[in-house]
């Protein structure tokens, strides 16, 4: 077909017929679509009388309708059973039974699911269900289509759980003997294997031994490897049902024989069953039977039987810990080396120079090796338990490093998922893996980052609490390069299209007040959150950033920084040019009302919120109306009486001046809700007791931040003064020692022959130096004691005494542990301060200042005494 060039069409007679042919070809393409439409006869045949009831319509469609209509009736069977179970069982179910004999695959699969749903919803009693539905399930169990047969089998296995023992014995177990015979079809014998594994838990051990175990032995020796494999996988369920004694005498010998089977799938099933049954074998069975088999599996996996390599790597952690008690030191080392070999499988060729090996390595092998390394990453926590966490750095750190730097994403993804488990196991040695944490945070794959972020708060808390050497150090010192890694991870998530990962990351970053200092959060993260709110286009991401920003503001330790952030929120969001930013300002105010005290919100945000009642955009005014009940709940009477008047005035203006019908409707609804609200008073009330108590705790925390900031300023000033005093004393000592040496030289020069005079001069010099040093130490020692001990003691006692009271009543999402300071030891414990404890703190500070004045007066008297001497 010639292309249609409409830009240069020639409508001459010679070319017109060519375009008509092209149009005809286009109509030919559309003809199949027209043919797919239903003819009037077909539509009439598919039409059902609307006056028929649901039961009558179902019977009619099953009798004379098409397959798709019958499938719809079968899918609707659980609904019919809920509405009218008696009529459904009497009229509809027999029709379904008839139709299923000739039904197609789709209706068969639908029926299997519907029958299972009826059982799960318990629309009828289990006796009625077994009488009406069980025979239909058993009839269709051996359907020629394997998918249909498996669907009915899954339904039957679920039914067996609910059926009484006698019904299972007569209806299922007794017919099973004939269906498990070698003369039956392969599908019949496979179904029998799975049914025997299910019924093993329904009966006592002696019944299983008499009626089930002979069939089990027969199927374990079946001529088809599929049957032997299926029966081998059911041996675990049978062993759980018959107990340890029969397992040792009956099941274990069968497993040993199947482990040496010629079929690789049979050997694989035997190996996995052995691993899952390790807890049922005693020490003798493990050492004499299981361990030799496992060793042979490991030896053959690299040489002749790579088919079990993936399964072996997956179960290796469970295997090593299950056999831990019987390993000799040599065997322990051998299995550890085997795990290390699996962890780097497929990576050796990349480092070599043999190009032939790379060409021979097939794509299937590469996939297999990736799966093996991924399984090794999955088992890494179990291997730490195997070698003991104390030996991690010596035995497993190199493997941990390789797995975290593996070239394949699935391996690194698995390591990121298990990183938290590894950190918990290492406990106090968790600082040894901080480099790998930074590496995974900076991983090029966002899937790896998303997996790591899930437990990032817990990981960082473990790193910070157990990785530092002493409590007075900054927590960041224990995690080098943490802040750059966190900022890089956020920027990579922001530039990607996976906004859910970005949202999750911002939510988890709310933990940072527990981890790093307030200044670090302010300079590296807080302004970034504000930028995201202003520039990002995804609403969930903006809300996550807004909430995290409010948490950072909540725990910021400097009033000047808090005021700056509040001002930016009001100016750039609340008064922003874009209505979208003003909407986000209202979202931010919701978070502030949740995280801060009522007085804080009323002081900084109440009036800026009310200003949006004059916003030119209706959506902003509408959102504000929805928020007004929460805004009113922050008021306390009589303290906030003037704010209540402002609120009422704004509502009146909205009622009088609002022109948008939707907004006006919401305003009227909001007014009714506001009228029903009761405003809390300054004093505690019973109905508001819990909320008032929580608000009081928030307010105390905010006051505590101010007091802690004041104490830190005073301490810095005191330390600055002590530093100046030390410098002056050092300079004075240097001048005194210099003057003494000059004096000694002049004496030696003036009286060269007088030895007694020289010795007397030396003694006099020594006595003066000793006396001056003693005076200086007496003058400095009280000063040091005031600087180092008094503030620490007073602040520690004040904070510690108030921690217990705060910890019990505070219901915030963040514990008071977040008030710990990260730079000084004096303000390490943060808690609520009562008015008396805060007065004690300031009294101690006054005593410190008085002590400083006394020490200064004492130094002045010492100086005068020296000058007189």
Helices and strands as residue ranges (DSSP letters): G 6-8, H 13-35, H 40-46, H 54-64, H 67-75, H 77-83, H 85-87, I 88-92, H 93-100, H 105-121, H 126-132, H 134-139, H 146-162, H 165-168, I 169-173, H 174-179, H 186-199, H 205-207, I 208-212, H 213-220, H 225-242, H 244-246, I 247-251, H 252-259, H 264-276, G 278-280, H 283-285, I 286-290, H 291-303, G 306-308, H 309-322, G 324-326, H 329-343, H 348-351, H 355-360, H 363-378, H 380-387, G 389-391, H 392-395, H 397-404, H 409-426, G 427-433, H 434-441, H 446-453, H 456-467, G 475-478, H 482-495, H 499-508, G 509-514, H 518-521, I 522-526, H 527-535, H 539-554, H 559-568, I 569-574, H 579-595, H 598-604, H 606-610, G 611-614, H 618-633, E 636-637, H 641-657, H 661-676, E 680-681, H 689-750, H 755-785, I 786-790, H 791-809, G 816-819, H 835-868
